[in-house]
Amino acid sequence: MRNLLGTLLIGLTLGSVYSLMALALVLVWRSTRVVNFAQAGQAIVTTYIAYEIVTRTGVFWLAVLFAVAAGALIGAGVEYFLMRTLFRHVDEGPVAALAPVIATLGLLGVIRSIVGMIWGNDFRSFYSPVSTDNFVLAGETIPFSRLNLLIILATVVVMIIFSIIFQRTDLGLSLRAAAFQPEIARLAGIRVGPIRTLGWVFAGVAGAIAGVLVTPTTILSPNSLDLLLVFGFVAAVIGGLESLPGAVLGGLVLGLGVSIVLNYVGTSLVFPSIFVVLIISLIVRPNGLLGNKKVRSA
Amino acid sequence: MHKLSTKKALIAFVIFGWILVIVADRVDELRVYQGATIAITTLSIASIILLTGYSGQVSLGHGAFLAFGAYAAALAQTYWQSPFWFTLLVAVMVSAAFGFILGFAAGRLSGPYLAGTTLALAVGLPTLANQFSFLGGETGLVYDAGLPPARFGEEFTLYKWFFWIAVFVVLIAMFLLRNLLNSRFGRTWKSLRANPTAAALCGVNVAQSKVMAFTISAGVAGLSGALLGMISIVAPSAFPLSLSFTIITGAILAGVTSLLGSMLGAVVLVVIPEIADVISHQLGDSEKVVTNLPGFIISVLLILTVLFSPNGPAEAMRKRREQHAKH
């Protein structure tokens, strides 16, 4: 029973972070039809910024604030300078369809090497803002700390804010319209360009929060978020790359799955099982749990 | 473009190999080692050219297939004491088998899905080496081609021996690849990339051809991985994510549709760290810069190529020639 509760709680914590990363990928995918592999790079920059602020001032909330602002700025910058140039230049030829994917890959490489040049490639530890001691429940320790609680709560708050923006505001309506039918949205008077940039801004924010939340549980290095990117991608695919609630659901499903494998099978099989889940979900439910029926194509 | 007949191409390959061997006798050890690296990189770039340039599928994690090949070869040598040529065969077969499995899923995926899946493979694979003790953990496995035969004399160094093997294997593989790409299969793959619907209407089995391209590409990558393991080590650190990035960059730089270009791409990739060395020396040899500058230059080149000459310089030049011809 205790084991089961622990598994659930860990799954929820992992799932929260995966959901945030998945959300970042889905937001960008909806706005520009690009899977942004540079998201891991963007998030690592914001996490290092947060790290600097935490080590200098010791104020975690200030660090989060700066990370979020930096995430938004970087997201906007990448869309405005890289993606727009790309879509203007690349029209035809053998790699036209792959160009955006390859460009984000290149960006990931650039960001990572710049981060390495500034902060070095060695591992650093990012101190947790709250206690990481496990809670004791009725005399028994459960593998769940204040940090895990913070991760879950923060994710829930972010999700609520995002869903209010998307479901209740005009801006959200424009975002959804531009994602669904860019041409028609344009005809309806929505300025699709800035709306696209905004999609990248939101994605940058989600990625930044994911980075800041997950790093205190592990270590910080220029490529420490690569695995998170992969988990986020798998979560996004499980949920259907199109759907925001799907990304959250996919993240939670994946988090629980990983937690079950960790607890009952062992660390060694986490990655193979993730990969099998990814392949199976792509073959069995290519549109994801909550995706629409449209055929998946580039 | 004028294409050589198979017989003439064979002669060209043999002459080229002969020249390489003669040149290798006259340069120092480091250059010989770099020569072997160029040969091996050429082969791994060629595997991407087959996959992306011909069949139109993308793999962001081809380093994983290099790792499959290297580990398979090393395991065959460690646990079965297989002869060296046989370990290379094992590398091709095992890597191709994994390629077949992934290609099976890949046949139903396109663009970003395939990209993400292959990326996930390359990110996750190195973590496995630490989980299973027979893979040797961080230190990896020992894999070598043995000492050079005694009749080559005392002067004949180990690196020269590696170079000979690498060049010999790569030339054979490239010759076979060239013939394959000029055959019916090559044309089928090209038609897939250009227009899958039209290809299907002409009677091409799209899914089957894609899986086949993925399988062969993985096999070629596995072979180059085994050779890479021979000149370096078979350990997770030899197959980082950046290896996959590097191979893609080489392919894109080379112009992803030209097999000949893969050699150019490989030369560029081997020269970049040298240039980076010089630059970081100028900047005062800070360790952070030294380790990260090559990756920085490669990534920037990748972005610039995708932005301004996405189909590679070769394709851009052909376009210009065609435009000239029109006027």
Interface residues (C-beta under 8 A of the other chain):
Chain A: W29 V34 V35 F37 L82 T85 L86 H89 V90 G93 P94 V95 A96 A97 L98 A99 V101 I102 A103 L105 G106 L107 L108 G109 V110 R112 S113 I114 G116 M117 I118 W119 G120 N121 N223 D226 L227 L229 V230 F233 V234 V237 L241 T267 S268 L269 F271 P272 I274 F275 L278 I279 L282 I283 P286 R296 S297 A298
Chain B: T52 G53 G56 V58 L60 L102 A105 R108 L109 S110 G111 P112 Y113 A115 G116 T117 L119 A120 L121 V123 G124 L125 T127 L128 Q131 F132 R193 L241 S242 F245 I248 T249 I252 V256 T257 E287 K288 V289 T291 N292 L293 G295 F296 I298 S299 V300 L302 I303 V306 L307 F308 P310 N311 E315
